[in-house]
Amino acid sequence: MTHELYNKMAPEARKVMRIASMIITAAILILAIASFVSSYFISSFESQLKWVALLLVIIAVLYAVVFVWLKPLYTYHVFRYHFSEQGIVVREGFIFVQQTQVPLFRIQNIDMDEGFIMRKYGLATLTISTAGGNVEISLIEKEQALKIKQLIQQGIIIDENNDESHTPLEITDENYDKIKDAQTEDEETLL
């Protein structure tokens, strides 16, 4: 499978990762400030609290460098996923590349998660559960996540001749529309 067939995270994923890391960095800095201020009120632990404050500031700076600046760049450039007839392939890593292949027939459950920051940027994370564990497709566009989830849950695709095919199709708007039309017809038949 060539590298061009793989999909990347949404471009906004870097921003979402940075915002989440900045919130944690701010929390660490607030603890550092609280420790420093409390050192003036608790004279018996004054020097220890100032050292704790200094340590927390160092931790906040290191955390910011790694998780606000480096990790979003690294994760965005190395994370890839692909959906095909064989299943879902998730590729992560730069030096040590980990490629996880999940055949469609092994998928037991699929969950879609949206945090409040992800929701603001229209992103979602899919967690695909199998008997062997979970695989995540992180920070992709919500529309794409819904399409993947719908195609996996549908299980079978109705082709143009209304013949059932047990082979999943590539995720395109046309294939997604076919599934939605087939579901609408099924729902109307039940009514």
N, C-alpha and C positions, 0 to 999 in steps of 0.2 A: 504494500500500500504506500503510495507516494505521499510526501509531506504536504502536497497541495490539497489533498482530499480532506485533510483535517480542518476542523473549525476551531477558532480561537475563542477566548472569553470576549465578552462585550468590551468595547473601548472604555466604557465608564467604570469597568471593574477596578481599574487602578485607583480611581478617585474614591470608590466605595471602600476599598481596603485601606487607603490612606486616612479617610475620615474616621473609620472604626479605630485605627491605631492611634490617631490623634486624641480621641476621646479617652483611651486608656492612658496615654501619656499625660493628659491633663489631670486625670485622677491621681496619678503618681505624684505629680507636682503639687497638687492640693494637699496630699498627705505630707509632702516635704515641708510645705509652708506651715501646715498645722503643727508639725513637730518642732519647727524652728520657733514659732510663736509661743508654743506651750513651754519651751525651754526657759522663757523669761518668767513664767508663772510657777513653775515647779523647780525651785532652786536646787533641790537635792539631786535632780537628774539633769541639770543644765548641760553639762558637757556631753553626756550620752545622747540627749535629744538633738543636740547640734550635729553630732556625728551621724545620727540616724537621718537627719534632714539632708546632710551632705551626701550620704550614701544614696538616698532616694533621688536626689537631683542627678547623680551620676547614672543611676539606673534609668531615669527618665530620658536622659540624653542618649544613652546607648540604645534604649528601646526605640526612640524616635529615629535614630540613624538606620537601624536594622528594619523596623517594621513600618515606618512611614515612608522611607525613601527606597531602601534596597529590595525588600520582599515584594512589594507590588510590581516593581519592574521585572524582577526575576520570575515571579509566578505568571504574570501576563505573557511573557515571552516563551515559557516552557510548557504551559498547560495547553493541551489539544484534546479534541474529542471527535469521533466520527460515528455516524449512524448508517448502517447498511443492512443488506439482506442477512448477513451473518450475525449481526448484533451490534453492540455498542463497544467502541474501543476508546479508552481513556489513556492518554499519554502524559506523563509528568516526569520532570527531572531534566537535568542538564548534563552533569557528569555521569551520574548513575540514573539512566533512563528506566522508568518503570512503565510498562505498557500493560494495561489490564483489559482483557477481552471478555465481554459478557454476552454469551449467546442469548438470543431473545427468549428461547424456551426455558431458560433457567431463571428468568426474572420472576420473583414472587411478589414484589411490591415496589411501587415507585411513589416517592413523596416529593412535594415541591415546597421549598422553604423560601420565605421572603422576610427579611428583617426590615425594620423601619427605614434604614438608610437605603437598602436595596430597593425597596418599594418606590422611594423618591426618584430613583434613576431607572426604574422599569426593569430591574434585574431579578433573577431567581436562581436558586440552586436546586438541582434534582439529585435526590438520593435514591439510587437503584439498589434494592435489596435482593440478594440471592441466598441460597443455603450456605454458601461459602463466605459471606460477608457483604459489606456495602461498598458501593462505588459512587463517587460524587462527580457530577458535572457542575462545576462551580461558576457562579456569576455570569450566566448567559442571559440574553434578552428574554424577558418573560414570555413573549409571543413564541419564541423558539422552544422554550421549556414546555409550554402548553402543547405545542405541536408534537414534540417528542413523547410527552406523556400520553397524549391522545392516541398516537400511532401504536405505542406499546400496549396500552389498555385495550385498544380495539382488537389487536391480535390478528385479525384477518382483514385484508384489503379487498374491496369490491372493485373489479376492473370495469372497463367500458362495456363489456359484454355481459355484465352482471354475473360472471363466473367468480366463484370464491377462489382466491389465491392465498396460500398460506405463506407467501413470501413478502415480507415488508418492503415497501418502496422507499426511495430516497425522500427526505423531508423537503417537499416543495409545496408551494401554496396550492397548486393544482391537486396534488395527492391529499393534502389536508382537507381541501374543499370536497373531494370525493367522499372522504370519511364522514364529514359533517352531513353531507346530503344523504348518505346511507343511514346514518343515525336518525335523521329527521324522518326519513321514510319508515324506518322501523318503529319510531315513536307514534307516527300517524296510524300505522297498521294496528298497533296495540289499542289505540283509542277507538 
